[in-house]
Amino acid sequence: MYKAKAYSVASATSPFASATIQRREATERDVQIEILYCGICHSDLHTVRDEWNSIMPTVYPCVPGHEIVGRVTKVGSAVTKFKAGDVVGVGCLVDSDNDCPSCRADLEQFCHNATFTYNSPDKHGAGPVTYGGYSESIVVDEHFVLRVPGNLKLAGVAPLLCAGITTYSPIRRWGDLKGKKVGIVGLGGLGHMGVKFARAFGAHVVVFTTSPKKREDALRLGAHEVIVSTNQDEMARQAGTFNFILDTIAAEHDINAYINMLGLEGNITLVGAPEKPLPLLSFALLFGRKSISGSLIGGLKETQEMLDFCGEHNITSDVEVIPIQKVNEAYERLVKSDVKYRFSIDMASLKGE
């Protein structure tokens, strides 16, 4: 074991504070990583404040962070894919059983024995649970470490490890989108990545937003059109014309209004997770043989594919870079949606702690 600097919270109502955590020494299959940047995900906020208590209660102290970019400092004797000095990424997963049907299908995110990057039981015993990327370093099995393209700005790469793969996976899975009409509901941390990916895949991209003020930014990010969803005339004009819609909204909203926008055999995929169930009108699906589905991040193979795609198309997240000392302020701003479009923590700021 060795000690590492980190920022943690002691309870659901505590602010972040400087801390020291235990990290395991690298085993023969492990990669030790100096963390350079870590994105702030809305999941971090939910976990820190124990807002998902009924599903995955938070164990304190909690060190969040699953959008990690860093530099390899040490590798185990059996590691073959990485060497010291490589720039790499770590996303939402750091382990799985590698043997179940999900793992064999390269869908490790659905493994019932998956270990999440933070707040999962730590089978290596470095702590009661795993600790995430708000830290100076991390040790991860090489299977769960990803190569980062050398042409991308690292601060903007960090959110790709969650926001990126969360939106890339369902868009990619829907098939050939070239020339198809794709809607993105919401223009936040997830939505802005959805716009970039759908545009890069050759789709005709339409953003749905409740805020007319976001029209200009949506077009800048790559949307061809913007629909203000509270404007019934705008919604009515394009009803029944969409092939695919990605719904990124995590708050209560009328999903039936967006199902109504789908054409024959169209699909709407949810990647946001509203706290309360969304009322669903069956007739909205029956007429047109439409479908609704959900999607959760992606497996390691697909996440690497996403990073390579971003390297080819020069895609990164739009970020505001902050020092770790401003993380409490960032969380308050995140609640107010006061960021374009993700926070990325410069972990060099932790060295002075």
Beta strands, then each sheet from edge to edge (+ up, - down):
strand 1: 2-8
strand 2: 17-23
strand 3: 30-40
strand 4: 68-75
strand 5: 87-90
strand 6: 93-95
strand 7: 115-116
strand 8: 137-141
strand 9: 146-147
strand 10: 181-185
strand 11: 204-209
strand 12: 225-228
strand 13: 242-247
strand 14: 262-270
strand 15: 291-294
strand 16: 319-323
strand 17: 342-346
sheet 1: 1+ 2-
sheet 2: 8+ 3- 4+ 5- 9+
sheet 3: 8+ 3- 17+ 16+
sheet 4: 6+ 7-
sheet 5: 12+ 11+ 10+ 13+ 14+ 15+
end
